Amino acid sequence: METGDDIVRVKQSTLIGLNREARNLPLLSNSVKAQLAGGHLSAFRGRGMEYHESRPYQPGDDIRAIDWRVTARSGLTHTKVHREERERPVLLWLDLSHSMFFGTQTCFKSVLAAKLAALLAWSSVQHGDRVGYLVFSEQQHSESRPARGKHTVLKFIQQLVAHAAWRREASVAVDPKTSLKALMRLRQVTRPGSLVILFSDFRFVDTDCRGQLVELARHNDVVMLHTYDPFERRLPDGGLCRLTDGVDYLDIDTSSRRLREQYRKRYAEHQQDLERLCRELGLFLIDIATDDDMLAALKTGLGLQSR
C-alpha cells in the first residue's frame, strides 16, 4: 500500500510516472552544455562514436569520413562530422533535513526536491548516463554508486519513498551539521568529471560548507537546485497567520509593514549570498518555488526555453 499524498510526502507512483515527463527534458543538450560551461559532449570533433552532422568537404578532411549518400544526393562532396561521446556519472544529492519540511503552497519543499531529483534521474538514464545518489536527513543517510539503467532509478525511488525523514519523528533533534557531513561524504564518493546536482533550500551554507563546495567544484560540474516556498520570500499582507509543524504553533501578525519589509530583506540577503557563492565558485544556480510549474521552471533554469 502506498503512503503519501504529494503534499507533505511523496507517492512512489508519482516519481515513477515522471519517466514520461523526462522525455521532454534533454538534460544533456547543447544548450545545457553551454549553460554548464564545460559540457557533457566534448567539443572535439573527430571520428568519435556519435554522429553529429554532415557538412561540405573542406581541404584536409579525412576522405574516409565522406558521407557518400549526401554527396550523391546533393552533387557536392560532404563529410560526416562526429563528436566524442563521454559517459559521465550524475550524482544526485538530496536534502531531507528539518528545514525542507515546510510549505504553504502546493507542497513541502522536500516533496518538490524529491520530484525534481526523480525527474533528473530519469532524464540522465535516458541519455545513457550512470546515476548515483545520496539522500540524507537527521534520521537516515542513504547512498548508491552511479549505475546505468531503469532499475537504478527505480531503486533510487524506493529508497527515497521509504526514507525515515518522511515520518518526521518529533524526538529527532535538529543537527545543524547534518548537511556539512553529507557534503563531506559527497566529496568522498564523487569521481572527477561528474555532474553533481544538489537539491536543497541551502539554509545550511556556512564557511565550512563553502569549503566543501570549493573542492567539489574544482573537478566537477555542480548545479545547486534551490527549492523554496513563496511564503519564505515574502509575507502576505493578511493579518494573523498561524504556522505549525504538527505539534507546535507560531502566530505571525503580517499586518505590520515593517515586519514584512524586514522579512523580505532577510530572504533577499539569503538569495544574494547564494548567487554570489555560485558566481565565485563557478556553480550553476536554479531557483524553483513550490507553486511553480516544475517542468517549465526547470527548463527555463537550464536555458531550454525563454522566461
Buried (B, 14 or more C-beta within 10 A) or exposed (E): EEEBEBEBBBBBEBBBEBBEBBEEBBBBBEEBBEBBEEBBBBEEEEEBEEEEEBEEBEEEBEEEBBBEEBBEEEEEBBBBBBBBEBEBBBBBBBBBBBBBBBBBEBBBBBBBBBBBBBBBBBBBBBBEBBBBBBBBBBBBBBBBEBBEEEEBBBBBBEBBBEBBBBEBEEEBEEBEEBBBEBBBBBBEBBEEBBBBBBBBBBBBBEEEBEBBBBEBBEEBBBBBBBBBBBBBBBBEEEEEBEEEEEEEEEEBEBEEEEEBEEBEEEBEEBBEEBBEBBEEBBBBBBBBBBBBEBBEBBBBBBBBEEE
